[in-house]
């Protein structure tokens, strides 16, 4: 039986990454669906070049010296990007 996992949602802009929210879900697909329902307005309000990254938490969230999130080396990730 699956158990609830923690998924980070990161908002990536031109200048930096920031933790947007944390979602508890049974899978990455479920976390993505929850994000799309709860944060539809935020996704629709993105500017060109902005992204939302969703991935399973593997310990504490870490950022590098350029304020970019250190992405996990394994697992899958969902990406929502504003192209135009």
N, C-alpha and C positions, 0 to 999 in steps of 0.2 A: 504494500500500500504506500502511495506517495505521501510525503509530508510537506508542510509549508516551508518554503524557502524565502530568503530575502533577496530582492532584486533592486539594484541601484538604477535610478534614472538620472542621467547627467545631461545638463544643458550645455552645449558647446557653442560658443560665439567666436567672433574673430579674435578677440583678445584673451579669452580664458575659458576654462571649464568650471562649472559649479554643480554641486549636488542639488538636484531639483526636488527629488522626493525618493522615498523608499517604498516599494510595494511588496507585500507578502502574497505569494502565489505558489501554486503547485508546479508550475512550469514556466518557461520563458514565453511560450505562446499565450498563456493565461495572463502573465504580467503585462504583456503587450496589449492584450484586449482590455485589461483594467485601465492601463494608461490612456488608451484611446477614448474610453468612456469618460473617465474622470477629468482628463485634461485636453479635451477636444479643442476648447477655445485657445489654450496655450499653444497647441500644435498649429492651429490655424493662424495665430498671430506671429508666427516665426518670421524673421527677416531673411532675405536671401543669404545663403551660405550657412545659416544656423542649423544645428542638428540636435536631436535628442538621442542619446545612447541608452540602451537598456541591457543590463547583463546581471548574471547571478553574482551575489556578494561572495567573495572569497577572502574573508577577513576584513580589516579596516580599509576604508577608502584612502588612497594615497595620491598626492599630486606631486608633479616634478617642479623644478625651479621656474618653469614658464607657465605655471598655473594650469597645466594640462593633467588630466587624470591618468594615472598609470593603469593601463588596461590589463585585464587578466591574460595570462599566457595560454589558457585552455578554456574550452567551453564556447558557447555561441553568444551572439549579440544581435539585438534588433537595432535598426537605425532608421530614424525619420529625419529627412533632410529637405530643406526648402531650396529648390533649384532656381526658381525665378520669381 
